[in-house]
Amino acid sequence: MKSAAGYIETHKDRFLSELIELLKIPSISADPKFKQQVTQTAEQVKTALEEAGCDHVAIHQTPGNPIVYGEKLLDPELPTILVYGHYDVQPPDPIDLWDSPPFDPIIKTTALHPDGAIFARGACDDKGQMYMHVKALEYMTATDQLPCNVKFMIEGEEEVGSKNLTDFVLNNKEQLANDIILISDTGMIANDIPSITTGLRGLSYVEVEVTGPNRDLHSGLYGGAVANPINVLSKMIASLHDEKNHITIPGFYDDVAELSELERAEMAKAPFDLEAYRKSLDIEEVYGEQGYSTNERNAIRPTLDVNGIWGGYMGEGAKTVIASKAYAKISMRLVPHQNWETISALFAAHFKAIAPKGVRVKVSIHHGGQGYVTPIDHIGYQAASMAYESTFGKKPVPQRSGGSIPIVSLFESALGQKTILMGFGLDSDAIHSPNEHFGLWNYFKGIETIPQFYHHFVALHRKQ
């Protein structure tokens, strides 16, 4: 019976060319002008699932972007694995910082990827990692080694908050019923240090608008006499952190659970080179909340960051103007137990309260989601651990991620099952940034490891 590694070696050129074709399509969910390309990508995912062995595949239309559902059901007595992924991608901006066009995939070798990496928007987040599951299914069906039922739910709105996924999940609970949910949309510590993400931060994403005078004003005639919305907004944003980089919104930390010293000590065992971290980012020093390590700041502590700020004249040359309006987009990463809707409301109330007279403030809440934790004694985690050990030759390290996948908490509340996060990307893969890439070794190693999860999960499930 052919091993996964052997099957991959035989078909690796095709596996790679198929992914390249998928990456060429600019399925940018944040920009409506790419609606046609988003739909085209959904169709391509549908075809790929059919060719991989799914007996039933359908595209479900939503008020937004379509959801692709596929299934291979062998026996109702067997356990069922639900695979989730997304085919939409982040906007590629700023384009001028890409070394190659973001939707013209190119393979290059790097220090971390001597076997090559594919550079393109969506390479790691999440087209490349999602497609590993499609190819893993192909291997298992082609070699008659699929040990259980499998369902796929691949959406096109993850990068804009999964706006329509909630209704789809709530309206299709029976169809989506499963024994475990499997996602590859995270990363691992290093190629020689596999890890499994056991926790995710939640998210609150807001946009603020500060309005001063009823029109743009001449800065010579009016400067110093009326509130400048850009100046005011800058001061308001600066006040959201104190001198210890602690967030100053009243009530913000009320539901933040402090980890025990034992838990923090276990987290600290994960390999981390602070000097290499600084060097990779070309920064002189790290920065963050006082009293916590870098790994704690970006995983177990909540944060508040400005993601964009604009207003006034931004063209070539000079224009002496006081803008009527100033804007900012702000995201808050939350830890388990913090409710994103509560935090959004606290932010809105505080931001309006700190505005000086002379300006008006509007806060728009875009989207959000809850944090999530998977216990390491869960059979899903144990199966994943054994899967990594079988292909990497060592046990993976459990770690919490600073990122957010808001729908994971929805899956648990609506479908009643835990999610296992088997990521194969690296932190250096530049997801959401120019020059995003995904190592070829990682891509093929994921395809090799995923079937091992299926077999170990089924074996552990039988023992329960």
C-alpha positions as CSV (number, residue, x, y, z in Angstrom):
1,M,0.0,0.0,0.0
2,K,1.5,3.3,-1.1
3,S,2.6,5.7,1.7
4,A,1.6,9.3,1.7
5,A,5.2,10.3,1.1
6,G,5.4,8.0,-1.9
7,Y,2.1,9.3,-3.3
8,I,3.2,12.9,-2.9
9,E,6.6,12.2,-4.6
10,T,4.7,10.8,-7.6
11,H,2.3,13.6,-7.9
12,K,4.2,16.6,-6.4
13,D,4.5,18.5,-9.6
14,R,0.7,18.4,-10.2
15,F,0.0,19.2,-6.5
16,L,2.2,22.3,-6.9
17,S,0.8,23.4,-10.3
18,E,-2.8,23.1,-9.0
19,L,-2.0,25.3,-6.1
20,I,-0.3,27.8,-8.3
21,E,-3.4,28.1,-10.5
22,L,-5.5,28.7,-7.4
23,L,-3.1,31.4,-6.2
24,K,-3.3,33.3,-9.5
25,I,-6.9,34.3,-8.8
26,P,-7.2,37.5,-6.7
27,S,-10.0,36.4,-4.5
28,I,-9.9,39.5,-2.3
29,S,-13.0,39.5,-0.2
30,A,-12.5,43.0,1.2
31,D,-12.9,44.7,-2.2
32,P,-16.2,44.3,-4.1
33,K,-14.6,44.8,-7.5
34,F,-13.1,41.3,-7.1
35,K,-16.5,39.6,-6.7
36,Q,-16.1,37.7,-9.9
37,Q,-12.7,36.4,-9.0
38,V,-14.0,35.3,-5.6
39,T,-16.8,33.3,-7.3
40,Q,-14.3,31.8,-9.8
41,T,-12.1,30.6,-6.9
42,A,-15.1,29.0,-5.2
43,E,-15.8,27.1,-8.5
44,Q,-12.2,26.0,-8.6
45,V,-12.3,24.7,-5.1
46,K,-15.5,22.8,-5.9
47,T,-13.8,21.1,-8.8
48,A,-10.8,20.2,-6.7
49,L,-13.0,18.6,-4.1
50,E,-14.8,16.6,-6.7
51,E,-11.6,15.4,-8.3
52,A,-10.1,14.5,-4.8
53,G,-12.9,12.1,-4.1
54,C,-15.9,13.8,-2.5
55,D,-19.2,12.2,-3.5
56,H,-21.2,15.4,-3.1
57,V,-20.0,19.0,-3.5
58,A,-22.2,22.1,-3.7
59,I,-21.7,25.8,-3.7
60,H,-24.0,27.5,-1.3
61,Q,-24.8,31.1,-2.1
62,T,-25.0,33.7,0.7
63,P,-25.7,37.4,0.8
64,G,-21.9,37.7,0.4
65,N,-19.5,35.2,-0.9
66,P,-20.3,31.6,-1.6
67,I,-19.4,28.7,0.7
68,V,-18.2,25.4,-0.8
69,Y,-19.4,22.3,1.0
70,G,-18.2,18.8,0.2
71,E,-18.5,15.4,1.7
72,K,-17.2,11.8,1.5
73,L,-19.5,9.6,3.7
74,L,-18.5,6.0,4.1
75,D,-20.5,4.8,7.0
76,P,-22.8,6.6,9.6
77,E,-21.2,4.4,12.3
78,L,-17.7,5.8,11.6
79,P,-16.5,9.1,13.1
80,T,-16.8,12.3,11.0
81,I,-14.1,14.9,10.6
82,L,-15.2,18.4,9.4
83,V,-12.5,20.3,7.6
84,Y,-12.8,24.1,7.6
85,G,-10.7,26.5,5.4
86,H,-11.1,29.7,3.5
87,Y,-10.3,30.6,-0.1
88,D,-10.4,34.4,0.2
89,V,-7.3,36.4,0.7
90,Q,-6.2,39.8,2.1
91,P,-5.6,42.8,-0.1
92,P,-2.0,42.8,-1.4
93,D,-1.3,46.4,-0.6
94,P,1.2,48.0,-0.5
95,I,2.0,46.6,-3.9
96,D,5.3,48.4,-4.3
97,L,6.8,46.4,-1.3
98,W,6.3,43.1,-3.1
99,D,9.4,41.7,-4.8
100,S,7.2,39.9,-7.3
101,P,3.5,40.4,-8.3
102,P,1.3,39.1,-5.6
103,F,-1.0,37.1,-7.9
104,D,1.8,35.8,-10.2
105,P,3.1,33.0,-8.0
106,I,6.9,32.4,-8.1
107,I,9.1,29.8,-6.4
108,K,12.3,31.0,-4.7
109,T,14.7,29.5,-2.2
110,T,15.3,31.3,1.1
111,A,17.4,30.6,4.2
112,L,14.4,29.1,6.0
113,H,13.1,27.3,2.9
114,P,16.1,25.8,1.1
115,D,13.7,23.5,-0.8
116,G,11.9,26.5,-2.1
117,A,8.8,28.6,-1.2
118,I,5.9,29.8,-3.2
119,F,5.5,33.6,-3.1
120,A,2.0,34.8,-3.6
121,R,-0.9,36.4,-1.7
122,G,-2.8,33.5,0.0
123,A,0.1,31.1,-0.3
124,C,0.1,30.4,3.4
125,D,-3.1,32.1,4.5
126,D,-5.1,30.1,3.6
127,K,-5.1,28.7,0.1
128,G,-1.9,26.7,0.5
129,Q,-2.9,25.2,3.9
130,M,-6.5,24.6,2.8
131,Y,-5.4,22.8,-0.3
132,M,-3.2,20.4,1.8
133,H,-6.5,18.9,3.0
134,V,-7.9,18.5,-0.5
135,K,-4.7,16.7,-1.6
136,A,-4.7,14.6,1.6
137,L,-8.2,13.4,0.8
138,E,-7.1,12.6,-2.7
139,Y,-4.3,10.4,-1.4
140,M,-6.6,8.6,1.1
141,T,-9.4,8.0,-1.5
142,A,-7.0,7.0,-4.3
143,T,-5.3,4.5,-2.1
144,D,-8.5,3.3,-0.4
145,Q,-7.1,4.4,3.0
146,L,-9.8,6.9,4.2
147,P,-10.8,5.6,7.7
148,C,-13.8,7.7,8.4
149,N,-16.3,10.2,7.0
150,V,-15.1,13.6,6.0
151,K,-16.8,16.9,5.3
152,F,-15.4,20.2,3.9
153,M,-16.6,23.7,4.5
154,I,-14.5,26.2,2.6
155,E,-15.7,29.9,2.9
156,G,-14.9,33.1,1.1
157,E,-15.3,35.7,3.8
158,E,-12.8,34.8,6.6
159,E,-10.7,37.9,5.9
160,V,-13.7,40.2,6.4
161,G,-15.0,38.5,9.5
162,S,-16.9,35.5,8.1
163,K,-20.0,37.7,7.8
164,N,-22.4,35.0,6.5
165,L,-20.9,31.8,8.0
166,T,-22.8,32.0,11.2
167,D,-26.2,31.7,9.4
168,F,-24.9,28.9,7.3
169,V,-23.7,27.0,10.3
170,L,-26.8,27.6,12.4
171,N,-29.0,26.6,9.4
172,N,-27.1,23.4,8.5
173,K,-26.3,21.9,11.9
174,E,-27.4,18.4,10.8
175,Q,-25.4,18.5,7.6
176,L,-22.3,19.7,9.4
177,A,-22.6,17.3,12.3
178,N,-19.1,15.9,13.2
179,D,-16.9,14.4,15.9
180,I,-14.0,16.8,15.5
181,I,-13.2,20.0,13.4
182,L,-9.9,20.3,11.7
183,I,-8.4,23.6,10.5
184,S,-5.0,24.5,9.1
185,D,-4.9,28.3,9.3
186,T,-2.1,28.7,11.9
187,G,1.6,28.1,12.0
188,M,4.3,26.2,13.9
189,I,7.4,27.2,15.7
190,A,9.9,25.9,13.1
191,N,10.3,23.1,10.6
192,D,12.4,21.2,13.1
193,I,10.1,22.2,16.0
194,P,6.6,21.2,15.2
195,S,3.8,22.8,17.3
196,I,0.1,22.7,17.7
197,T,-2.0,25.8,18.4
198,T,-4.1,25.3,21.5
199,G,-5.5,28.8,21.9
200,L,-6.5,31.8,19.8
201,R,-7.2,35.3,20.7
202,G,-10.5,37.0,20.1
203,L,-10.9,40.1,18.0
204,S,-12.8,43.4,18.1
205,Y,-12.3,45.6,15.0
206,V,-13.6,49.1,14.9
207,E,-13.4,52.3,12.8
208,V,-13.4,55.8,14.3
209,E,-14.3,59.1,12.7
210,V,-13.5,62.5,14.2
211,T,-15.3,65.5,12.7
212,G,-14.4,69.1,13.5
213,P,-15.5,72.1,11.3
214,N,-18.1,71.6,8.6
215,R,-15.4,71.9,5.8
216,D,-11.7,71.8,5.3
217,L,-10.1,75.1,6.5
218,H,-7.1,77.2,5.6
219,S,-4.5,76.4,8.3
220,G,-3.3,80.0,8.4
221,L,-6.6,81.6,8.8
222,Y,-8.1,79.1,11.2
223,G,-5.1,77.3,12.7
224,G,-5.1,77.6,16.5
225,A,-8.7,78.8,16.6
226,V,-10.6,75.5,15.9
227,A,-10.0,71.9,16.9
228,N,-7.9,70.1,14.2
229,P,-9.5,66.6,13.9
230,I,-6.2,65.0,13.0
231,N,-4.4,66.4,16.0
232,V,-7.3,65.5,18.3
233,L,-7.5,61.9,16.9
234,S,-3.7,61.5,17.4
235,K,-4.0,62.6,21.1
236,M,-7.0,60.4,21.7
237,I,-5.3,57.3,20.3
238,A,-2.1,58.1,22.3
239,S,-4.2,58.1,25.5
240,L,-5.4,54.6,25.0
241,H,-2.1,53.2,26.5
242,D,-0.4,54.4,29.6
243,E,3.3,54.6,30.3
244,K,3.4,50.8,31.0
245,N,1.6,50.1,27.7
246,H,-1.4,49.1,29.6
247,I,-4.7,49.7,27.9
248,T,-6.6,52.5,29.6
249,I,-10.2,51.7,28.6
250,P,-12.2,51.3,31.9
251,G,-13.3,47.7,32.4
252,F,-11.1,46.4,29.5
253,Y,-9.3,43.9,31.7
254,D,-12.2,42.8,33.9
255,D,-12.5,39.3,32.3
256,V,-8.9,38.7,31.6
257,A,-7.7,35.6,33.3
258,E,-4.2,35.7,34.6
259,L,-2.3,32.5,33.8
260,S,-0.6,30.7,36.7
261,E,3.1,30.8,37.1
262,L,3.2,27.1,36.2
263,E,1.4,27.8,32.9
264,R,3.7,30.7,32.1
265,A,6.7,28.5,32.9
266,E,5.4,25.8,30.5
267,M,4.9,28.4,27.8
268,A,8.4,29.7,28.3
269,K,9.8,26.2,27.4
270,A,9.0,26.9,23.7
271,P,12.3,27.8,21.9
272,F,12.5,31.6,21.3
273,D,15.6,33.6,20.3
274,L,14.9,37.2,21.1
275,E,17.9,38.5,19.2
276,A,16.9,36.6,16.1
277,Y,13.4,37.9,16.5
278,R,14.7,41.5,16.6
279,K,17.0,40.9,13.7
280,S,14.2,39.4,11.5
281,L,12.1,42.5,12.0
282,D,15.0,44.9,11.8
283,I,14.1,46.6,15.1
284,E,16.4,47.7,17.9
285,E,14.2,46.6,20.8
286,V,10.9,44.9,21.4
287,Y,7.9,46.8,22.8
288,G,4.8,46.0,24.8
289,E,3.0,45.6,28.1
290,Q,5.3,45.8,31.0
291,G,5.7,42.6,33.1
292,Y,5.3,40.1,30.2
293,S,7.6,38.4,27.8
294,T,7.4,38.9,24.1
295,N,5.7,35.5,23.6
296,E,3.2,36.3,26.4
297,R,2.4,39.7,24.9
298,N,1.5,38.3,21.6
299,A,-0.4,35.2,22.8
300,I,-2.0,35.5,26.3
301,R,-2.4,39.2,26.7
302,P,-5.0,41.5,25.0
303,T,-3.8,44.3,22.8
304,L,-5.0,47.4,21.0
305,D,-3.4,48.5,17.7
306,V,-4.1,51.1,15.1
307,N,-4.3,49.4,11.7
308,G,-4.8,52.5,9.6
309,I,-5.0,56.3,10.1
310,W,-5.8,59.0,7.6
311,G,-7.2,62.5,7.0
312,G,-6.3,65.7,5.3
313,Y,-4.1,66.2,2.3
314,M,-1.9,63.3,1.3
315,G,-1.0,64.2,-2.3
316,E,2.3,65.4,-3.7
317,G,3.7,68.7,-2.4
318,A,2.0,70.9,0.2
319,K,-1.5,72.0,0.9
320,T,-2.1,74.1,4.1
321,V,-5.3,72.7,5.2
322,I,-7.1,71.7,8.5
323,A,-9.1,68.7,7.5
324,S,-12.8,68.5,8.5
325,K,-12.4,64.8,9.3
326,A,-9.9,62.3,10.5
327,Y,-10.2,58.5,10.6
328,A,-8.6,55.4,12.1
329,K,-9.1,51.7,12.0
330,I,-8.4,49.9,15.3
331,S,-8.2,46.3,16.2
332,M,-8.2,44.8,19.7
333,R,-6.9,41.2,20.2
334,L,-8.7,39.6,23.1
335,V,-8.0,36.6,25.3
336,P,-10.4,33.8,26.3
337,H,-13.3,35.0,28.5
338,Q,-13.3,38.6,27.0
339,N,-16.5,39.1,25.1
340,W,-15.8,41.0,21.9
341,E,-19.2,42.7,21.9
342,T,-18.7,43.9,25.4
343,I,-15.2,45.2,24.6
344,S,-16.4,46.9,21.5
345,A,-19.1,48.7,23.5
346,L,-16.5,49.7,26.2
347,F,-14.2,51.1,23.5
348,A,-17.0,53.1,21.9
349,A,-18.2,54.6,25.2
350,H,-14.6,55.5,26.3
351,F,-13.5,56.9,22.9
352,K,-16.5,59.2,22.8
353,A,-16.0,60.2,26.4
354,I,-12.4,61.4,25.9
355,A,-13.2,63.5,22.9
356,P,-12.8,67.3,23.6
357,K,-15.5,69.8,22.9
358,G,-15.2,71.0,19.3
359,V,-15.3,67.6,17.6
360,R,-17.8,64.9,17.1
361,V,-16.9,61.2,17.3
362,K,-18.4,58.3,15.5
363,V,-17.4,54.7,16.2
364,S,-18.4,51.9,13.8
365,I,-18.0,48.3,14.9
366,H,-17.0,46.2,11.9
367,H,-16.6,42.6,13.2
368,G,-15.2,40.5,16.0
369,G,-15.1,37.1,17.6
370,Q,-14.3,35.2,20.8
371,G,-11.1,33.7,21.9
372,Y,-10.7,29.9,22.1
373,V,-8.7,27.1,23.9
374,T,-8.4,23.4,23.2
375,P,-7.3,21.3,26.2
376,I,-4.2,19.1,25.5
377,D,-5.9,16.1,27.0
378,H,-8.6,16.1,24.3
379,I,-8.4,13.1,22.0
380,G,-8.3,15.5,19.0
381,Y,-5.2,17.1,20.3
382,Q,-3.7,13.7,21.2
383,A,-4.4,12.5,17.6
384,A,-2.7,15.6,16.2
385,S,0.3,15.2,18.5
386,M,0.7,11.6,17.3
387,A,0.3,12.6,13.7
388,Y,3.1,15.2,13.9
389,E,5.3,12.8,15.8
390,S,4.9,10.2,13.1
391,T,6.0,12.5,10.3
392,F,8.3,14.9,12.0
393,G,10.0,12.4,14.3
394,K,9.3,14.4,17.5
395,K,6.4,15.5,19.7
396,P,4.9,18.9,18.9
397,V,4.9,21.7,21.4
398,P,1.5,23.1,22.4
399,Q,1.4,26.9,22.0
400,R,-1.2,29.7,22.0
401,S,-1.4,31.9,19.0
402,G,-1.8,35.7,19.0
403,G,-4.0,35.5,15.9
404,S,-7.8,35.1,15.7
405,I,-10.1,32.8,13.9
406,P,-13.4,34.1,15.2
407,I,-15.5,31.3,13.8
408,V,-13.8,28.6,16.0
409,S,-15.8,29.6,19.0
410,L,-18.9,29.6,16.9
411,F,-18.2,26.0,15.8
412,E,-18.0,24.8,19.4
413,S,-21.2,26.6,20.5
414,A,-23.2,25.7,17.4
415,L,-21.9,22.2,16.5
416,G,-20.8,21.1,20.0
417,Q,-17.3,20.0,19.0
418,K,-13.7,21.1,19.6
419,T,-11.4,22.3,16.9
420,I,-7.9,21.1,16.3
421,L,-5.5,23.7,14.7
422,M,-2.9,21.9,12.7
423,G,-0.9,24.7,11.1
424,F,2.2,24.1,8.9
425,G,3.2,27.7,8.1
426,L,6.0,29.7,9.8
427,D,5.8,33.1,11.5
428,S,8.2,34.4,8.9
429,D,5.9,33.5,6.0
430,A,4.6,37.1,6.0
431,I,0.9,36.4,6.0
432,H,-1.1,39.7,5.5
433,S,2.1,41.3,4.4
434,P,4.0,41.9,1.2
435,N,5.9,38.8,-0.1
436,E,3.7,36.3,1.6
437,H,5.0,32.8,1.0
438,F,4.7,29.1,2.0
439,G,7.5,26.6,2.0
440,L,7.2,23.7,-0.5
441,W,8.5,21.4,2.3
442,N,5.7,22.6,4.6
443,Y,3.1,22.2,1.9
444,F,4.0,18.6,1.2
445,K,4.7,17.8,4.9
446,G,1.1,18.9,5.7
447,I,-0.3,16.6,3.0
448,E,1.7,13.8,4.5
449,T,0.7,14.5,8.2
450,I,-3.0,15.1,7.8
451,P,-3.9,11.5,6.9
452,Q,-2.0,10.4,10.0
453,F,-4.4,12.6,12.1
454,Y,-7.4,10.8,10.5
455,H,-6.1,7.3,11.4
456,H,-5.0,8.3,15.0
457,F,-8.3,10.1,15.7
458,V,-10.3,7.1,14.5
459,A,-8.2,4.7,16.7
460,L,-8.6,6.9,19.8
461,H,-12.3,7.5,19.1
462,R,-12.9,3.7,19.1
463,K,-11.3,3.4,22.6
464,Q,-13.6,6.0,24.1
